[in-house]
C-alpha cells in the first residue's frame, strides 16, 4: 500500500489530539461549540479519506468518500456561522433565517447523498487508480457553494476590520482570517494538483487534509496564547446568575454578549440582540418608556461616566428599579463595552422598618451595635421628614399642608387672626418638559421653588399641591399684606433664570395665581372647620382658574368675608 495514504490518517490523529486539548481542557462557550462543529468536519474528512483508500470494496470506498464530502459540504456554512459570532453579528442567525442561510449547504448534502447516476461522484474501476475517482457536475455545485460561503465570510471580516477600533477584536478577526486563508490556500492547491495536474504528478497528495490540520493548529495556538474564544468564562456566568440584581453586558456596539437569569423576566431579550430603547417599546409604555429613552440618551452623551436612574415599571407587579450603567474600559481607557445593572428597591422601606423593629432586641449588645442603633434612629427621622416633604422640590407635601391648615384654621377662627392662601401653578410647564425633557423640567420646578422661597417670610408655609401646582399659607396676613407678597413672588419667579445645561438659553417661566384673604370670621365656622377649609381651597382654586382663563401670568384676588 502506498505510504502517502497514511498522511490522511496522520492528519486525523493530529486533529483528534487537538480536539481533546481544546474541549477537554477549556471552558465551552458558543464559539467553542461552533469550532467543535468545524473540528468534527476536519476529522471526518481526514478519517473518511484515509479509510476510503484502505478498503477494497468499491461500494465501501464510495460510502466513505460520500461521508467526507458531506462534511466538506457543511464546512462553508460552519465557517460562516463562526465568523458571524466572532464579529458580534450573531443576531443575523435566527430560526426564521437559519434555514435560508443553510440552503446552499443543504443542497450540496442532498446531492452527495442522492448522487443520481453518479452525477456527484463515481468510481470507474476500469481506469488507472489515479483516474478511477470521477467527479460529476453536482460536485462543482458543492465547490460553488463553498466559494460563496467563504467569499461572504471574507467580506464580513474585511468590513469589520475597517470599522473596528478595539485592538483585541481586530486581533480576533485577523486570527480567523489567517486560519481561513491557510485552509483556502491548501484547498486551491488540492484542486490544482489532485484534479488538474494529477496525470503529470502521477500521485495523490492529501493537501486538503494537511490544510485542515495546519488551520486547526493555528487556531488552537491562538486560543491558547490569546484566549480568542474565551469571551465570558463559565465561572463568571455562574457568579452572575447567583447575584440578586439583573446584569446585562454590552459590547461597544450595544450588542448583548451576556446576561444573567434575573434579568430575563424583566426584558425579553437574548444574547446577540442589539440593546436599544426600541426593543423595550412592546414591554414598557408611557412614562417608563420615556424614562428609559432619556436614560440611554444620557448614556450615549456620557460614555465614560457611571450614570444611574430609578424607574417604576410593571411586569409581574409594580416595582421600582434602580438602573446603573458603567463603562468597560481597556488598558488605554477606551470604552469597549458597558455593564447595565438593574436592582429592585421596592422592598427597601419594608426592610428599614423591619430593622427598626428588631432594634429593640439589640439594646443590650456591645458599643458597635449601639452605634448601629443610633444610625437606624437617624434613618427613621429621615423617613419621617420624607413623609411630609416632596422628594423633588424639598417643600412640604399636600398631606402635611392640609393637616397643618386644619389646625391653623381652628386657631385663627377662635382668636380672629387674619390669614391668606396662595394657589399657583407654572404656566405652559408641559411645553418645557416636551422641549427640554423631564430632567430639565425637574430643574425648572426646583428653581421656581427656590425663587418662591426667597420671596416668602420665615413663617409662611410652601407646599407642592400636585404636579406643577403649589400652595402658600401665610399666617397673620391681611389682604393688603398678601397682595404685596403676591406681587413680589410673581416678580421673583419671572426674573428667575434656570440653566438647561444643553447649549440652549436659560429657561424663564411665569405663574398664574389665585389669592384669597380671610379677615373676618363667623362663630359658626368652628362647627365644621374641615368644610370651611374645603371652601377656602375651592375659592382659591376658582381664582387660579380665572387667572389661567384670562391669559395666565396674572393674579386674581378674592376676599372671603
Secondary structure, 3 states (H helix, E strand, C coil): CCHHHHHHHHHHHHHHHHHHHHHHHCCCCHHHHHHHHHHHHHHHHHHHHHHHCCCCCHHHHHHHHHHHHHHHHHHHHHHHHHHHHHCCCHHHCCHHHHHHHHHHHHHHHHHHHHCHHHCCEEECCCCCHHHCEEECHHHHHHHHHHHHHHHHHHHHHHHHHHHCCCHHHHHHHHHHHHHHHHHHHHHHHHHHHHHHCHHHHCCCCCHHHHHHHHHHHHHHHHHHHHCCCCCCCHHHHHHHHHCCCEEEEEECCCEEEEECHHHHCCCCCCCCCECCHHHHCCCCCCHHHHHHHHHHHHHHHCCCCCEEEEEEEECCCEEEEEEEEEEEECCCCCEEEEEEEEEECCCHHHHHHHHHHHHHHHCCCCHHHHHHHHHHHHHHHHHHHHHHECCCCCCEEHHHHHHHHHHHHHHHHHHCCCEEEEEEEECCHHHHHHHHCHHHHHHHHHHHHHHHHHHCCCCCEEEEEECCEEEEEEECCCHHHHHHHHHHHHHHHHHCCECCCCCCCCECCCEEEEEEEECCCCHHHHHHHHHHHHHHHHHHHHHHHHHHHCCCCCEEEEEEC
